[in-house]
Amino acid sequence: LTSTALASLKCKRRVLLSGTPMQNNLTEFFAMVNFTNPGLLGTKESFSKRYERPVLRGREPDATESERRKAAERQKELSDISNHFIIRRMNRLNARHLPPKLTQVICCRLTPVQK
């Protein structure tokens, strides 16, 4: 597990750069928060019970209004907690410091294994 691997790293200061883990994968979000702030969100199981399961359930197409409301509340709690130690930079700000995006499309034949 990511959380276990990160926890095994011995270091004095911990800094992470990431994309949007809270929107994409709450297990990875837990691992990153637990790496930089061990124990802040409790154990993996308590995090899953309090945040991950309700949020994922609230995202389902058949979620009830109550489940959606609970998911939104738990997401807000996570945002409020993480805003104390996460510095968010939007794409507009980052784009000023990065070279222009370059997209290259390269076509090649399939190998026999791919066919």
DRENPA-3360 file (N, C-alpha, C; in nm, 2 decimals, always signed):
BEGIN
1 = LTSTALAS = +0.08/-0.12/+0.00/+0.00/+0.00/+0.00/+0.09/+0.13/+0.00 ~ +0.04/+0.23/-0.06/+0.11/+0.36/-0.07/+0.14/+0.41/+0.07 ~ +0.04/+0.41/+0.15/+0.05/+0.46/+0.29/+0.17/+0.39/+0.36 ~ +0.17/+0.26/+0.36/+0.28/+0.19/+0.42/+0.41/+0.22/+0.37 ~ +0.42/+0.22/+0.23/+0.55/+0.26/+0.17/+0.60/+0.39/+0.21 ~ +0.51/+0.49/+0.21/+0.55/+0.63/+0.24/+0.59/+0.64/+0.39 ~ +0.52/+0.57/+0.48/+0.55/+0.57/+0.62/+0.68/+0.51/+0.65 ~ +0.73/+0.43/+0.57/+0.86/+0.36/+0.60/+0.98/+0.45/+0.56;
9 = LKCKRRVL = +0.96/+0.56/+0.50/+1.06/+0.66/+0.46/+1.10/+0.74/+0.59 ~ +1.23/+0.73/+0.62/+1.28/+0.81/+0.74/+1.33/+0.94/+0.69 ~ +1.26/+1.05/+0.74/+1.30/+1.19/+0.70/+1.25/+1.28/+0.80 ~ +1.32/+1.40/+0.81/+1.28/+1.50/+0.91/+1.16/+1.59/+0.86 ~ +1.17/+1.62/+0.73/+1.06/+1.71/+0.67/+1.00/+1.64/+0.55 ~ +0.87/+1.65/+0.53/+0.80/+1.58/+0.43/+0.72/+1.68/+0.34 ~ +0.75/+1.68/+0.21/+0.68/+1.77/+0.12/+0.64/+1.69/+0.00 ~ +0.52/+1.71/-0.04/+0.47/+1.64/-0.16/+0.42/+1.73/-0.26;
17 = LSGTPMQN = +0.43/+1.70/-0.39/+0.37/+1.77/-0.50/+0.27/+1.67/-0.56 ~ +0.15/+1.72/-0.59/+0.05/+1.63/-0.65/-0.05/+1.71/-0.73 ~ -0.13/+1.63/-0.80/-0.24/+1.69/-0.88/-0.36/+1.71/-0.79 ~ -0.47/+1.64/-0.81/-0.59/+1.66/-0.74/-0.64/+1.52/-0.67 ~ -0.56/+1.48/-0.57/-0.60/+1.35/-0.51/-0.73/+1.34/-0.44 ~ -0.78/+1.45/-0.38/-0.90/+1.44/-0.31/-1.02/+1.42/-0.41 ~ -1.01/+1.48/-0.53/-1.11/+1.46/-0.63/-1.10/+1.32/-0.70 ~ -0.98/+1.27/-0.71/-0.95/+1.15/-0.79/-0.95/+1.02/-0.70;
25 = NLTEFFAM = -0.88/+1.02/-0.59/-0.86/+0.90/-0.52/-0.84/+0.93/-0.37 ~ -0.94/+0.90/-0.29/-0.93/+0.93/-0.15/-0.83/+0.84/-0.07 ~ -0.80/+0.72/-0.12/-0.70/+0.64/-0.06/-0.56/+0.70/-0.08 ~ -0.54/+0.75/-0.20/-0.41/+0.82/-0.22/-0.40/+0.95/-0.14 ~ -0.51/+1.02/-0.13/-0.52/+1.14/-0.05/-0.48/+1.11/+0.10 ~ -0.54/+1.00/+0.15/-0.51/+0.96/+0.29/-0.36/+0.93/+0.30 ~ -0.31/+0.86/+0.20/-0.16/+0.82/+0.21/-0.08/+0.94/+0.21 ~ -0.11/+1.04/+0.13/-0.03/+1.16/+0.12/-0.04/+1.24/+0.25;
33 = VNFTNPGL = -0.16/+1.26/+0.30/-0.18/+1.34/+0.42/-0.11/+1.26/+0.54 ~ -0.13/+1.13/+0.55/-0.07/+1.06/+0.65/+0.08/+1.06/+0.65 ~ +0.14/+1.07/+0.53/+0.29/+1.08/+0.51/+0.33/+1.22/+0.57 ~ +0.27/+1.33/+0.53/+0.31/+1.46/+0.57/+0.27/+1.50/+0.71 ~ +0.15/+1.44/+0.76/+0.10/+1.47/+0.89/+0.05/+1.34/+0.95 ~ +0.14/+1.25/+1.00/+0.10/+1.12/+1.05/-0.01/+1.13/+1.15 ~ -0.11/+1.05/+1.13/-0.22/+1.03/+1.23/-0.33/+1.14/+1.23 ~ -0.31/+1.25/+1.15/-0.40/+1.36/+1.14/-0.55/+1.31/+1.11;
41 = LGTKESFS = -0.56/+1.22/+1.01/-0.69/+1.17/+0.97/-0.72/+1.04/+1.04 ~ -0.65/+1.00/+1.14/-0.67/+0.87/+1.21/-0.61/+0.76/+1.13 ~ -0.66/+0.64/+1.16/-0.61/+0.52/+1.09/-0.68/+0.51/+0.95 ~ -0.62/+0.43/+0.87/-0.68/+0.41/+0.73/-0.83/+0.36/+0.75 ~ -0.85/+0.27/+0.84/-0.99/+0.22/+0.86/-1.08/+0.33/+0.91 ~ -1.04/+0.41/+1.00/-1.13/+0.51/+1.05/-1.15/+0.62/+0.95 ~ -1.05/+0.65/+0.87/-1.06/+0.75/+0.76/-1.16/+0.69/+0.66 ~ -1.15/+0.56/+0.62/-1.24/+0.50/+0.52/-1.38/+0.51/+0.57;
49 = KRYERPVL = -1.40/+0.48/+0.70/-1.54/+0.48/+0.76/-1.60/+0.62/+0.76 ~ -1.52/+0.72/+0.81/-1.57/+0.85/+0.83/-1.58/+0.93/+0.70 ~ -1.48/+0.91/+0.61/-1.48/+1.00/+0.49/-1.49/+0.92/+0.36 ~ -1.41/+0.82/+0.33/-1.41/+0.76/+0.20/-1.54/+0.69/+0.16 ~ -1.59/+0.61/+0.24/-1.72/+0.54/+0.21/-1.83/+0.64/+0.19 ~ -1.86/+0.73/+0.28/-1.97/+0.83/+0.26/-1.95/+0.91/+0.13 ~ -1.83/+0.95/+0.10/-1.80/+1.04/-0.02/-1.83/+0.95/-0.14 ~ -1.77/+0.83/-0.15/-1.79/+0.75/-0.27/-1.94/+0.71/-0.28;
57 = RGREPDAT = -2.01/+0.68/-0.18/-2.15/+0.65/-0.19/-2.23/+0.77/-0.24 ~ -2.19/+0.89/-0.19/-2.26/+1.01/-0.24/-2.24/+1.04/-0.38 ~ -2.13/+0.99/-0.44/-2.10/+1.01/-0.58/-2.18/+0.92/-0.68 ~ -2.24/+0.81/-0.62/-2.31/+0.71/-0.70/-2.43/+0.78/-0.76 ~ -2.47/+0.73/-0.89/-2.59/+0.79/-0.95/-2.72/+0.76/-0.88 ~ -2.72/+0.65/-0.80/-2.85/+0.62/-0.73/-2.84/+0.67/-0.58 ~ -2.74/+0.76/-0.55/-2.73/+0.81/-0.41/-2.86/+0.89/-0.37 ~ -2.90/+0.87/-0.25/-3.01/+0.95/-0.20/-2.97/+1.10/-0.17;
65 = ESERRKAA = -3.06/+1.18/-0.16/-3.03/+1.32/-0.12/-2.95/+1.33/+0.01 ~ -2.99/+1.25/+0.10/-2.92/+1.24/+0.23/-2.78/+1.20/+0.22 ~ -2.75/+1.10/+0.13/-2.62/+1.05/+0.11/-2.53/+1.15/+0.04 ~ -2.59/+1.22/-0.06/-2.52/+1.33/-0.13/-2.48/+1.44/-0.03 ~ -2.58/+1.48/+0.06/-2.55/+1.58/+0.15/-2.44/+1.54/+0.25 ~ -2.44/+1.42/+0.30/-2.34/+1.37/+0.39/-2.20/+1.37/+0.32 ~ -2.20/+1.33/+0.19/-2.08/+1.33/+0.11/-2.02/+1.47/+0.10 ~ -2.11/+1.56/+0.07/-2.06/+1.70/+0.06/-2.01/+1.75/+0.19;
73 = ERQKELSD = -2.07/+1.72/+0.30/-2.03/+1.76/+0.44/-1.89/+1.70/+0.47 ~ -1.87/+1.57/+0.43/-1.74/+1.51/+0.46/-1.63/+1.56/+0.37 ~ -1.66/+1.60/+0.25/-1.57/+1.66/+0.16/-1.53/+1.79/+0.21 ~ -1.62/+1.87/+0.26/-1.59/+2.00/+0.32/-1.50/+1.99/+0.44 ~ -1.53/+1.89/+0.53/-1.45/+1.86/+0.64/-1.30/+1.84/+0.60 ~ -1.29/+1.75/+0.50/-1.15/+1.72/+0.45/-1.08/+1.85/+0.39 ~ -1.16/+1.93/+0.32/-1.10/+2.05/+0.26/-1.06/+2.14/+0.38 ~ -1.14/+2.16/+0.48/-1.11/+2.25/+0.59/-0.98/+2.20/+0.66;
81 = ISNHFIIR = -0.97/+2.07/+0.68/-0.85/+2.01/+0.75/-0.73/+2.04/+0.66 ~ -0.74/+2.00/+0.53/-0.62/+2.01/+0.45/-0.58/+2.15/+0.41 ~ -0.67/+2.24/+0.42/-0.64/+2.38/+0.38/-0.53/+2.44/+0.48 ~ -0.51/+2.38/+0.59/-0.41/+2.42/+0.69/-0.27/+2.39/+0.65 ~ -0.26/+2.29/+0.56/-0.12/+2.25/+0.52/-0.10/+2.23/+0.37 ~ -0.20/+2.24/+0.29/-0.19/+2.23/+0.15/-0.19/+2.36/+0.08 ~ -0.10/+2.39/-0.01/-0.09/+2.51/-0.09/-0.14/+2.47/-0.23 ~ -0.25/+2.53/-0.27/-0.31/+2.49/-0.40/-0.27/+2.60/-0.50;
89 = RMNRLNAR = -0.23/+2.55/-0.61/-0.20/+2.64/-0.72/-0.28/+2.60/-0.84 ~ -0.35/+2.70/-0.89/-0.44/+2.67/-1.01/-0.36/+2.67/-1.14 ~ -0.42/+2.61/-1.24/-0.35/+2.59/-1.37/-0.31/+2.73/-1.43 ~ -0.39/+2.83/-1.41/-0.36/+2.96/-1.46/-0.23/+3.02/-1.40 ~ -0.21/+3.00/-1.27/-0.09/+3.04/-1.21/+0.03/+2.96/-1.25 ~ +0.02/+2.83/-1.25/+0.13/+2.74/-1.29/+0.17/+2.77/-1.44 ~ +0.07/+2.79/-1.52/+0.10/+2.81/-1.67/+0.19/+2.93/-1.69 ~ +0.19/+3.03/-1.61/+0.28/+3.14/-1.63/+0.43/+3.10/-1.61;
97 = HLPPKLTQ = +0.45/+2.99/-1.54/+0.59/+2.95/-1.51/+0.64/+2.82/-1.58 ~ +0.55/+2.77/-1.67/+0.58/+2.65/-1.75/+0.59/+2.68/-1.90 ~ +0.67/+2.60/-1.97/+0.67/+2.62/-2.11/+0.54/+2.58/-2.17 ~ +0.51/+2.63/-2.29/+0.38/+2.59/-2.35/+0.36/+2.44/-2.37 ~ +0.24/+2.39/-2.36/+0.22/+2.25/-2.37/+0.24/+2.21/-2.52 ~ +0.31/+2.10/-2.54/+0.34/+2.05/-2.67/+0.28/+1.91/-2.68 ~ +0.19/+1.89/-2.77/+0.13/+1.75/-2.79/+0.19/+1.70/-2.92 ~ +0.24/+1.58/-2.92/+0.29/+1.51/-3.04/+0.22/+1.38/-3.05;
105 = VICCRLTP = +0.16/+1.35/-3.17/+0.10/+1.22/-3.19/+0.19/+1.14/-3.28 ~ +0.23/+1.02/-3.24/+0.32/+0.94/-3.32/+0.24/+0.81/-3.35 ~ +0.23/+0.78/-3.47/+0.16/+0.65/-3.51/+0.27/+0.55/-3.54 ~ +0.24/+0.42/-3.50/+0.33/+0.31/-3.53/+0.25/+0.19/-3.55 ~ +0.31/+0.09/-3.61/+0.24/-0.04/-3.63/+0.24/-0.12/-3.50 ~ +0.13/-0.20/-3.49/+0.12/-0.29/-3.37/+0.22/-0.40/-3.38 ~ +0.27/-0.44/-3.27/+0.36/-0.56/-3.27/+0.27/-0.68/-3.28 ~ +0.33/-0.80/-3.31/+0.25/-0.92/-3.31/+0.17/-0.95/-3.18;
113 = VQK = +0.23/-0.92/-3.07/+0.17/-0.95/-2.94/+0.05/-0.86/-2.93 ~ +0.05/-0.73/-2.98/-0.06/-0.64/-2.96/-0.17/-0.67/-3.06 ~ -0.14/-0.74/-3.17/-0.25/-0.78/-3.26/-0.33/-0.89/-3.20;
% end
